[in-house]
């Protein structure tokens, strides 16, 4: 990324005008930020949004390295992230 592209990216971030783009097939890895968790008598459970993110990852991005917050990692089925952020 050159200086102009980086400057443009900063401006979009500050002004909330960034538009997601690109092809998911070109991704190098998955970085997943959670939307919190549910506290229950039996402990912490991933919320519905985290379960949906995990389901999408398993279905569409299964071959990529995963860097996920623990709430999403806990919602994965038959898989675990390469790096879990607690």
C-alpha positions in Angstrom: 0.0 0.0 0.0 1.5 3.3 -1.0 1.3 6.6 0.9 -1.6 8.0 -1.1 -3.6 4.8 -0.6 -2.9 4.8 3.1 -3.9 8.5 3.4 -7.2 7.7 1.5 -7.9 4.8 3.8 -7.4 7.0 6.9 -9.8 9.6 5.6 -12.4 7.0 4.9 -12.0 5.5 8.4 -12.3 9.0 10.0 -15.3 9.9 7.9 -17.0 6.5 8.1 -17.1 6.3 4.3 -15.1 3.2 3.7 -16.8 0.7 1.4 -15.8 -2.9 1.7 -14.5 -4.3 -1.6 -12.4 -7.0 -3.1 -13.0 -10.7 -3.6 -13.1 -13.0 -0.5 -11.3 -15.6 -2.6 -8.2 -13.3 -2.5 -8.1 -13.3 1.4 -4.9 -14.4 3.1 -6.4 -15.0 6.5 -9.5 -14.4 8.6 -9.5 -11.9 11.4 -12.7 -12.1 13.4 -13.8 -9.6 16.0 -16.7 -10.8 18.2 -19.8 -9.0 19.3 -19.6 -10.1 22.9 -21.0 -13.2 24.7 -23.9 -14.4 26.8 -23.4 -15.1 30.5 -25.3 -18.1 31.7 -25.3 -20.2 34.8 -23.0 -22.7 33.1 -20.5 -20.1 32.0 -19.9 -17.9 28.9 -21.5 -18.8 25.6 -21.0 -17.1 22.2 -23.9 -14.9 21.2 -26.0 -15.4 18.1 -24.0 -13.0 15.9 -20.8 -14.9 16.9 -22.4 -18.2 16.0 -23.4 -16.8 12.6 -19.9 -15.5 12.0 -18.4 -18.9 12.9 -20.9 -20.7 10.6 -19.9 -18.4 7.7 -16.2 -19.1 8.4 -16.7 -22.9 8.4 -18.8 -22.8 5.2 -16.9 -20.3 3.2 -13.4 -19.7 4.6 -12.5 -23.1 6.0 -9.1 -23.3 4.4 -7.7 -20.0 5.6 -5.7 -19.4 8.8 -7.9 -18.0 11.5 -7.2 -15.2 14.0 -10.4 -15.0 16.1 -11.6 -13.6 19.4 -12.5 -16.4 21.7 -16.3 -15.9 21.4 -16.2 -16.8 17.7 -13.6 -19.5 18.2 -15.9 -21.1 20.8 -18.7 -21.1 18.3 -16.7 -23.0 15.6 -17.6 -26.6 15.0 -14.9 -29.2 14.5 -12.2 -26.6 14.2 -10.2 -24.1 16.2 -8.4 -20.9 15.2 -4.7 -20.7 14.6 -4.6 -17.8 17.1 -7.3 -17.1 19.7 -7.6 -13.7 21.3 -8.9 -13.7 24.8 
